Amino acid sequence: MANSQIAQGIKTPESKKSFFEVYKRNQGTYTRTGTAVGAGVITLAGGDFLYRQLAFESDAPWTLWAQISIPLAVLVIMGLLVWWVVGVYRKSCDFMIATEGEMKKVSWSDRKELIGSTKVVILFTVLLAMILFMVDVIFMTFFNSIGVLRGASPMETFFGQ
């Protein structure tokens, strides 16, 4: 009976939810909190930017009101949008809950393995840079000798005179 009432659009006590009620409150809290904090920082930075851009050169009394009320309205609207995306909208909430669940399944490297992998990456990056430098010097010498490049020799170019 309850399914037929919902299908007909009849609101039951279970389907009545307010805008400020959090969907699946205790799930995905870290992901939701991180998303809300990141969006909040971006929103505050945007409000500050808008406040600074609306600095008028006029002494009219409406300029201060415009400079304060427009960024404040944007902050309120963006805050409500962030709240809706993080706490109310079911699709984004389910996505964040699933993301947090998948992140718990990841096997993270320990400190020793991470340091070893970082050393290998740095070593091969430096080695590759040296190999490419030598190939560049060889190509410059070759093209300089056949007359395609004109100018200083590769040794003078890289190491000075």
Number of C-alpha atoms within 10 A of each C-alpha: 6 11 10 9 11 13 10 9 9 12 12 11 7 8 9 8 11 8 13 11 11 17 17 14 11 9 16 19 17 13 20 20 13 12 16 18 13 12 18 17 12 13 19 17 13 16 21 14 12 17 17 13 11 15 13 12 7 9 8 9 8 9 15 14 10 15 17 16 13 14 21 17 12 16 19 13 13 19 17 14 15 19 19 19 17 26 22 21 15 15 11 15 24 16 13 20 19 15 13 17 14 10 11 10 8 8 7 10 10 8 9 9 11 11 12 10 13 11 12 10 12 11 12 11 12 11 12 12 12 12 12 12 13 12 12 13 17 13 13 19 17 14 13 16 12 9 10 9 13 11 9 14 16 17 12 10 12 11 7 9 8
